[in-house]
Amino acid sequence: MSSAEKHDGFFNEELKVRIAEVLSGCENRIEVRAVLKENDNLSDKMLAFLNEFAQVTDKVDVRIIDMDENEKLVAGFETKLYPVISIMDRNGRYSGISFNALPVGHEFESFILAIYTMAGEGQHIDDELKNRISRLPAMNIMVGATMSCVLCPSVVQACQRISSINPKVLSSLVDISYFPEIRKRHKIMSVPVVIVDDSDVYFGKKNLEEIVTLLESGIK
């Protein structure tokens, strides 16, 4: 599923129907929260996107919050980028999944899947792998991507799945087109790139188990 581009708005009628069909299977209603910045192009696009998305499904509530309230959600983690869209879990707590990006193009599926996972049980994974994920310590993962990258969604979705199982692991999709300081600091020449605790950097497409192994290898 990918969001259409050449129409008035973010979602054409066909996509609206598909979104409603996918999310109709969600067991719970959840909330999507956003922290926006004034006079900011990405923030303006996020607001328009979320307002339109809120009209497509009754399974999702959209709420705009300020930075102080968001700081309480992610307390203990140093890397906080704004603007940001965050996904809550079925109990209204921060799921650990966020988007420093406008989740369109190839990453629209990541946005929908994150909502679907937090509102339901999510896609099945092996019990042994799930236990390994549950044992991971608190960490902050940024997945550097662009919305036109065809390899990025699988990495984004794998990291989001980790956060859905272990919310101590924060996972954010960062569109490096809007955050050049991230690209410069980590010398990013290609995407996808996984950045752990703003320190360890791993380039290239990887599946869920490969990412879990990388995270385990970095545990001190």
N, C-alpha and C positions, 0 to 999 in steps of 0.2 A: 504494500500500500504506500503510495506517495502522494503528497499534496499537490494539487494542480496549481499552475502558475498563471496561465493565460485566461483569466476571467476576473470578474469583479469580486474581489474578496479572496480569501485563502482556500475556500472549499466550494467546489462545484456541487451540483445536485447529486451526481452519482457518488461522489466521495462522502457526502453527508449521509446517504443511505447506508453506505458500507460502514461508516463509523458507528452509526446507530445499531447496526446489526451486530458488530463485534462487541460493543460495550453493553448490549442488551443481556449478554451472558454473565455480566459482572454480578457477584453475589452481594456486594456492598456499594454504597455511595461513598465517594471519597472527595477530598478537597485538594485543589491545586492552588498554591500560593505564589505570589510574585512580588519581588522588590524591584522597583523601577527607579530610574534616575531622571531628573529634570533636564530638558533640552538635550535629550540623548536619542539618537536615531534607532538604536537597537531597542531601547525601552518603548519607544512609540510603536514599533512593529510588534513587540511582545504584547502590548496592551490591545492592539487591534486584533491580533491572532487569538488571544484568550477570550476577548469579548465575543468574537464570532464563534469560537469553539463552544462556549457556554450555551449557545443557542442550538447546538447540534444534538446534545445529549442531556438527559436528566440524571445521568449517573455521576456527574462531576459538578462540584461547586467551585467557583473561581473567586479568590479573595486577594486583594492587593494589600500588602502590609508594609510597614516602614522598616528601616534598617535595624532599629533597636529591638523590635520584636523578633526579627530574623536572627539577630545575634544570639538570642536565648535558645533558638532552635539548634544552632550549630556550635554552641559553646565548647571550647576546648580544642577547636581546630583553627589553625592560624590562617589558612588560605581561604579568604572570602572575597569572591568577585561579584560585582554588580554591574548590570542588572542580572537577576536570576529568577528562574521559575523552579519551584520545588514541589515535589509530590509527597502528599501525606499518606499515611497508611489508613487502614479501615477504622482505627481507633483515634484518628486525628493527630497522631504523632508524626514527626518528621521521619520519612522512610529512609533517608540517606541518599535519595536520588534527586538530582537537580540538573538544570540546563542553563548554562551561561551561553545561550544560543537561542536563535529562533528555530524551533524544531520543525523545519519544513524540508522539502526535497527528500533525500534518502533517509533523513533522520526523523521524518514524521512517524514512521513505523516504530521507532524507538520510543517516542512519546506515547503512542497509543499502547504499546506493549507494557510500558512502565505502569500506566494507569490500570491496565487489565490485570497485571500481576498483583498490584497492591489492593485491588478490589476483590480479587479472588485468590486462588491457590497458586497461580502461575504455572509455567511449563514444568513438567516433571524432570527431575535430574536424579542421578544415582545417589543412593543414601550415603555411600562412603564419601562421595564428593561433597555432598551437603554437610556432612560432619566436619570435613576439612575446612569448609568455608566458615562454619560456625565457630571454629577454634581460632580464626584469624583475629589478631588484636586490632585495636582502633587504628585506623589510618585514613588518609585522604587521597583518593584517586581522581586525577583529572585525565580525561580522554580528549586529547587535542584532535580536532577534526575540522572538516569543511562540509557544508551541506550537499556538495556535489560529489563527495567521495563515495565510491561504491564499496570500498573495503571497510569503511569506518563503522557502519551500523552493527556488524556482528561483534566488534570489539566493545562498542558502547553498550550493547544489550547484554553482553557477558558480564561486564562490570556492574551494570544495573542489577543483574540477577544476583550477584554477590551481595550487593547492598540490601536486596529484598530479603535475603536469608539472614544476613548479619548487619544490622543497621549501624553498628560501630564503624563499619567501613563506608565512608561517604564516597559517592561516585558522581562526578559531574561531567557532562558533555560541555566542552569549551570550544566554541567556534573561534579558531585562531585568527580568522579574518577580522574579528572585532576586538581581539585582545593581543595586539602586536607585542606588548611587553612580555607575554608568555612565550611567544614565538622567539623573541630575541633572547630572553634569559636562558632558554633551554636549547637554543640553536636548532630549532625545528625546521627541517628542510623538506619533510614529507609527513604525510598522515596515512593511517592513524598512528598516534603516539600515546603511550600510557605513562603518566608522570605520577609517581608515588611520593606523597609527603613533600611535594615540591623539590624533590631531590633525585631519586632514581628514575631514569628515563629508558623506556623500552619502545623501539620502533617496530612497525609492521603488524600485519594481521595475525591474530592469535585466537584460539578457541578458549572456551571457559576453563577447561582443565589446565591448559598452558598458562593462562593468567593466574590461576590459583597457585600453581607451582612457582611462578615468579614471585608472587606475594609471600609465599612461605619461605622462599630463599632469602628474602630481605629481612626476615625477622631476626632481631638481635637477641 
